[in-house]
Amino acid sequence: MHLLAASTQRNLGMAIAVVAIVGFAIYLIYNVMWAGRREKGSELELAPNRKPYLSDEELETSKLDLALVSGLVTLVIIGVALPLYWLGEPGRQQGYVDDSRRQFTSRGFEQYEERCASCHGGGGLGGTTATSITDDSGNFIAAIEWEVPALTTALYRFSEDEVRHILNYGRPPTPMQAWGAPGGGPLTTQQVDELIQYIQSIQLSPDELQGEVLDGLVLQVRDDVLAANDGDIADQLAEAQEAVNAAGADEIAAENAARELAKVEELIRETSEQHIRNLDSPDRGELLFNNGVYGCARCHTPRDSWRFTGPEEQPGAGPVVLARGSAEEADVVAQLGSLIPAYIPGGGAFGPNLTNQVTLRQFDTAEGHAGFVTIGSEEGVGYGNFGQGDGGGQMPAFGVCVGDRDSNEQSPFYGFCTLEDGSTRPGMLTAEQIADIVAYERGL
């Protein structure tokens, strides 16, 4: 609609310009070829102040009528053209905003590909990065692989100013370094804003987001579902996978086997979703708590965001990542002893310790607890019974979209949470999911 208005306005402007240019050209031709031609005769007769002028009858009839009609036509043109011109002003303004947004997004993409994609992955889908942990003196302790979060939900969880703060100053003690000039990084204020605009362009839709959350929960219960029912579903999965392998180059057999495998996978998902619904609220809350970037553990549980890497590297595949709970990881943990934190669910890492009924002392009621998880922390705003107010937005919002929280109407390039129809995007989690998380945390 805005583009149509801008196009109509542009065409009208071009038509007016053409008319003006043609009229001026006619005026010049008339003066050069006719009015400016050499005149012959006596100066007494040709001098402008000697020529006999028009009579009153001529001046007050044809000449006056022509002048009045010309003035009227000019007024009509102005009276029609100016409103038509200004009718397109909203379209031009929106066109400027849209064009600026496209430019910012394009430049932000270039910044992202150059500086961020190596850790956060192509399209902001997440990835890993090799780093190390050190003691308080900076001495090396162990090599680890850090699980870098996806950025496709960042503006659901954090406001623009909070994202800008993280880009400017980093997020210690994670590998996220300071990129903005205020924190000593290489990026200017505009480059940081361009990055934010690109991040906005890759945010998931609400339906996609809920699908991602559910995918994480299903993945956590998959092994339990396969082990249930005397392993019947597991047997079906094994048979389907064997059929796929046996099909080989036979296209028809491969297509049939793939179709059967898809049916089994769909059965596993349906059974997993039913399994999740049948769990008690605290048990569902535990799954949500441990659900990667959509959960709480990566901030509130020590070592949840990283894995140890082995001493040997696989050819062409980088370091060996030790699985959580594996014998190899247990050996590393035993060797390092007190140099690393114990893996205690909710035991505190980037976020505070939630064990020993801390949340019960912080929030008198589950409703107050859920309210804080819903909106997250804000700069200078206290929360809970201890009144902390310097969180700086470090605690994400899980129940409402807060990307616009700091922008008001000052920044036309953003506005992620508020949609064109005036509605607001939902948060990452539903109220029921947050209630399950609260039930789990209040039992730690």
RAPE-V336659 format. One record per helix or strand of 3 or more residues. SS is the DSSP state (helix for helix, strand for strand). FROM is the first residue (numbers start at 0). TO is the last residue. If there is no record, write none. Layout:
SS:FROM:TO  SS:FROM:TO
This chain:
helix:1:34  helix:42:45  helix:55:86  helix:88:114  helix:116:119  helix:121:123  strand:126:133  strand:139:147  helix:153:156  helix:159:168  helix:180:182  helix:188:200  helix:205:226  helix:228:246  helix:250:277  helix:280:288  helix:291:293  helix:296:299  strand:305:313  strand:317:320  helix:326:338  helix:357:361  helix:365:374  helix:430:440
